[in-house]
Amino acid sequence: MPLSKIAEIARSHAVGAVVVGLPLDLSGQESEWCAEVREAGAGLADRIGVPLHLMDERMTSVRAERVIRSMGLKKSDREDKGRVDAAAATLILQLWLDGSRT
């Protein structure tokens, strides 16, 4: 989905911040994708005029897969990449929400 469409959706929901998972490697160092993620996140935040928050996304897909497995779904639903990605995004947002309260 292009940034312009995401920005349109964000504006329609009065989004107050952009939270993006930063794909650090397992040792916590920036991966080759980090620059692209930073650029896309900053572009989106600039388009809608809100702050950008980058969150370490290490292990969120693994945690998301565990959550999905625990739901008792059939195997094809458990292995659906879109479902895992959505659950991982939810975990990233929840981590940011939990951290922003402290």
C-alpha positions as CSV (number, residue, x, y, z in Angstrom):
1,M,0.0,0.0,0.0
2,P,1.5,3.4,-1.0
3,L,2.4,5.9,1.7
4,S,-0.2,8.3,0.3
5,K,-3.1,5.8,0.9
6,I,-1.8,5.0,4.4
7,A,-1.5,8.8,5.1
8,E,-5.1,9.3,4.0
9,I,-6.3,6.5,6.3
10,A,-4.2,7.9,9.2
11,R,-5.7,11.4,8.7
12,S,-9.2,10.0,8.6
13,H,-8.7,8.4,12.0
14,A,-6.9,11.4,13.5
15,V,-3.7,9.4,14.2
16,G,-1.5,11.2,16.7
17,A,1.7,9.3,16.0
18,V,3.3,6.8,13.6
19,V,4.8,3.7,15.3
20,V,7.0,1.5,13.1
21,G,8.9,-1.7,13.9
22,L,12.7,-1.3,13.3
23,P,14.2,-4.5,11.9
24,L,17.3,-4.8,14.1
25,D,19.3,-8.0,13.9
26,L,19.4,-10.4,16.8
27,S,22.4,-8.6,18.4
28,G,20.5,-5.3,18.3
29,Q,22.5,-3.8,15.4
30,E,20.8,-2.1,12.5
31,S,20.1,-4.4,9.6
32,E,20.2,-3.4,5.9
33,W,16.5,-2.7,6.0
34,C,16.7,-0.2,8.8
35,A,17.5,2.8,6.6
36,E,14.5,2.1,4.3
37,V,12.2,1.6,7.3
38,R,13.4,4.9,8.8
39,E,12.9,6.7,5.5
40,A,9.4,5.3,5.0
41,G,8.3,6.0,8.6
42,A,9.7,9.5,8.5
43,G,7.9,10.1,5.1
44,L,4.6,9.0,6.5
45,A,5.0,10.9,9.7
46,D,5.9,14.1,7.8
47,R,2.9,13.7,5.5
48,I,0.4,13.6,8.4
49,G,2.4,15.9,10.7
50,V,2.8,13.6,13.6
51,P,5.9,12.2,15.5
52,L,7.6,9.0,14.4
53,H,8.4,6.3,17.0
54,L,10.6,3.4,16.0
55,M,10.3,0.2,18.0
56,D,12.7,-2.7,18.2
57,E,10.7,-5.5,16.4
58,R,13.1,-8.3,17.2
59,M,11.2,-11.5,18.1
60,T,7.8,-10.1,17.6
61,S,7.0,-12.5,14.7
62,V,8.1,-15.4,16.9
63,R,5.8,-14.1,19.7
64,A,3.0,-13.6,17.3
65,E,3.3,-17.1,16.0
66,R,3.1,-18.4,19.5
67,V,-0.1,-16.4,20.2
68,I,-1.7,-17.6,17.0
69,R,-0.8,-21.2,17.7
70,S,-2.4,-20.9,21.2
71,M,-5.7,-19.8,19.6
72,G,-6.5,-23.3,18.3
73,L,-6.7,-22.3,14.6
74,K,-6.4,-24.8,11.8
75,K,-2.8,-25.1,10.5
76,S,-3.4,-23.1,7.3
77,D,-4.8,-20.2,9.3
78,R,-1.9,-20.4,11.8
79,E,0.7,-20.3,8.9
80,D,-1.0,-17.4,7.1
81,K,1.8,-14.8,6.9
82,G,-0.7,-11.9,6.8
83,R,-2.1,-13.1,10.1
84,V,1.3,-13.4,11.7
85,D,2.4,-10.0,10.4
86,A,-0.8,-8.4,11.8
87,A,-0.3,-10.0,15.2
88,A,3.4,-8.9,15.2
89,A,2.3,-5.3,14.3
90,T,-0.2,-5.4,17.2
91,L,2.6,-6.5,19.6
92,I,4.9,-3.7,18.4
93,L,2.1,-1.1,19.0
94,Q,1.3,-2.6,22.4
95,L,5.0,-2.4,23.3
96,W,5.0,1.3,22.4
97,L,1.7,2.0,24.2
98,D,3.1,0.2,27.3
99,G,6.3,2.2,27.2
100,S,4.6,5.5,26.6
101,R,2.6,5.2,29.8
102,T,5.8,5.1,32.0
